[in-house]
Amino acid sequence: MLKFLILILLIAAVWYGWRYVNRKPVKKPSGDAPPTARPQAPKTIAEDLKPCPVCGTYMVVDPNKLPDQTCGRPDCRPV
């Protein structure tokens, strides 16, 4: 039983020693430097989509065109 306990303590010592040696250095902020701002995430631009009345393919809604516009493919023409 004592050998098992010593083995566990030895493994724990090696494990924590390895973690101590390979730790990443922590940079301390200096008093003169202003805190750095986090970069802003890009704003997502969303567009409304609607299905083509002929083929069902979704397309961008264009408010300047007629409401029954098709997707613009040559094989997709309103009947």
ZADO-1210 file (C-alpha; in nm, 4 decimals, padded with zeros to 6 digits):
<atoms>
<atom x="00.0000" y="00.0000" z="00.0000" code="MET" pos="1"/>
<atom x="00.2861" y="00.2370" z="00.0761" code="LEU" pos="2"/>
<atom x="00.4368" y="00.1797" z="-00.2685" code="LYS" pos="3"/>
<atom x="00.1039" y="00.2712" z="-00.4298" code="PHE" pos="4"/>
<atom x="00.0830" y="00.5944" z="-00.2283" code="LEU" pos="5"/>
<atom x="00.4414" y="00.6895" z="-00.3170" code="ILE" pos="6"/>
<atom x="00.3696" y="00.6185" z="-00.6852" code="LEU" pos="7"/>
<atom x="00.0653" y="00.8478" z="-00.6781" code="ILE" pos="8"/>
<atom x="00.2642" y="01.1246" z="-00.5053" code="LEU" pos="9"/>
<atom x="00.5464" y="01.0882" z="-00.7578" code="LEU" pos="10"/>
<atom x="00.3060" y="01.1099" z="-01.0530" code="ILE" pos="11"/>
<atom x="00.1377" y="01.4174" z="-00.8996" code="ALA" pos="12"/>
<atom x="00.4751" y="01.5851" z="-00.8406" code="ALA" pos="13"/>
<atom x="00.5843" y="01.5221" z="-01.2000" code="VAL" pos="14"/>
<atom x="00.2473" y="01.6447" z="-01.3336" code="TRP" pos="15"/>
<atom x="00.2488" y="01.9708" z="-01.1360" code="TYR" pos="16"/>
<atom x="00.6193" y="02.0227" z="-01.2058" code="GLY" pos="17"/>
<atom x="00.5555" y="01.9863" z="-01.5805" code="TRP" pos="18"/>
<atom x="00.2698" y="02.2355" z="-01.5633" code="ARG" pos="19"/>
<atom x="00.4867" y="02.4821" z="-01.3684" code="TYR" pos="20"/>
<atom x="00.7733" y="02.4630" z="-01.6162" code="VAL" pos="21"/>
<atom x="00.5490" y="02.5007" z="-01.9237" code="ASN" pos="22"/>
<atom x="00.3215" y="02.7781" z="-01.7971" code="ARG" pos="23"/>
<atom x="00.2680" y="03.0835" z="-02.0157" code="LYS" pos="24"/>
<atom x="00.4119" y="03.4128" z="-01.8915" code="PRO" pos="25"/>
<atom x="00.1548" y="03.6670" z="-01.7792" code="VAL" pos="26"/>
<atom x="00.2078" y="04.0226" z="-01.9005" code="LYS" pos="27"/>
<atom x="00.1493" y="04.2828" z="-01.6347" code="LYS" pos="28"/>
<atom x="-00.0046" y="04.6090" z="-01.7569" code="PRO" pos="29"/>
<atom x="00.2195" y="04.9074" z="-01.7094" code="SER" pos="30"/>
<atom x="00.0839" y="05.2194" z="-01.5426" code="GLY" pos="31"/>
<atom x="00.1662" y="05.4461" z="-01.8392" code="ASP" pos="32"/>
<atom x="00.0021" y="05.2491" z="-02.1198" code="ALA" pos="33"/>
<atom x="-00.3711" y="05.2962" z="-02.1765" code="PRO" pos="34"/>
<atom x="-00.5793" y="04.9801" z="-02.1712" code="PRO" pos="35"/>
<atom x="-00.6200" y="04.8288" z="-02.5147" code="THR" pos="36"/>
<atom x="-00.9691" y="04.8228" z="-02.6595" code="ALA" pos="37"/>
<atom x="-01.1120" y="04.4952" z="-02.7761" code="ARG" pos="38"/>
<atom x="-01.1633" y="04.4737" z="-03.1514" code="PRO" pos="39"/>
<atom x="-01.5228" y="04.5181" z="-03.2549" code="GLN" pos="40"/>
<atom x="-01.6957" y="04.2250" z="-03.4199" code="ALA" pos="41"/>
<atom x="-01.8010" y="04.2991" z="-03.7772" code="PRO" pos="42"/>
<atom x="-02.1640" y="04.3975" z="-03.8060" code="LYS" pos="43"/>
<atom x="-02.3792" y="04.1424" z="-03.9803" code="THR" pos="44"/>
<atom x="-02.5655" y="04.2755" z="-04.2791" code="ILE" pos="45"/>
<atom x="-02.8882" y="04.0859" z="-04.3359" code="ALA" pos="46"/>
<atom x="-03.1047" y="04.1105" z="-04.6429" code="GLU" pos="47"/>
<atom x="-03.4633" y="04.0003" z="-04.6850" code="ASP" pos="48"/>
<atom x="-03.5173" y="03.7011" z="-04.9120" code="LEU" pos="49"/>
<atom x="-03.8288" y="03.5795" z="-05.0862" code="LYS" pos="50"/>
<atom x="-03.8919" y="03.2750" z="-05.3036" code="PRO" pos="51"/>
<atom x="-03.9175" y="03.3133" z="-05.6811" code="CYS" pos="52"/>
<atom x="-04.2839" y="03.2631" z="-05.7788" code="PRO" pos="53"/>
<atom x="-04.1825" y="03.0359" z="-06.0684" code="VAL" pos="54"/>
<atom x="-03.8997" y="02.8095" z="-05.9487" code="CYS" pos="55"/>
<atom x="-03.8974" y="02.8694" z="-05.5706" code="GLY" pos="56"/>
<atom x="-03.5311" y="02.9766" z="-05.5517" code="THR" pos="57"/>
<atom x="-03.4767" y="03.2386" z="-05.2809" code="TYR" pos="58"/>
<atom x="-03.3589" y="03.5799" z="-05.3994" code="MET" pos="59"/>
<atom x="-03.2930" y="03.9234" z="-05.2505" code="VAL" pos="60"/>
<atom x="-03.5999" y="04.1447" z="-05.2244" code="VAL" pos="61"/>
<atom x="-03.5528" y="04.4556" z="-05.4389" code="ASP" pos="62"/>
<atom x="-03.8009" y="04.7293" z="-05.3429" code="PRO" pos="63"/>
<atom x="-03.7457" y="04.9082" z="-05.6770" code="ASN" pos="64"/>
<atom x="-03.8794" y="04.6167" z="-05.8852" code="LYS" pos="65"/>
<atom x="-04.2254" y="04.4737" z="-05.9189" code="LEU" pos="66"/>
<atom x="-04.3412" y="04.2394" z="-05.6414" code="PRO" pos="67"/>
<atom x="-04.3643" y="03.9432" z="-05.8842" code="ASP" pos="68"/>
<atom x="-03.9993" y="03.9586" z="-05.9954" code="GLN" pos="69"/>
<atom x="-03.8272" y="03.6325" z="-06.0872" code="THR" pos="70"/>
<atom x="-03.4807" y="03.5171" z="-05.9897" code="CYS" pos="71"/>
<atom x="-03.3306" y="03.6313" z="-06.3239" code="GLY" pos="72"/>
<atom x="-03.2141" y="03.2953" z="-06.4556" code="ARG" pos="73"/>
<atom x="-03.2711" y="03.2555" z="-06.8323" code="PRO" pos="74"/>
<atom x="-03.4698" y="02.9322" z="-06.7859" code="ASP" pos="75"/>
<atom x="-03.6988" y="03.0874" z="-06.5220" code="CYS" pos="76"/>
<atom x="-03.9683" y="03.2983" z="-06.6826" code="ARG" pos="77"/>
<atom x="-04.3135" y="03.3741" z="-06.5457" code="PRO" pos="78"/>
<atom x="-04.5928" y="03.1936" z="-06.7233" code="VAL" pos="79"/>
</atoms>
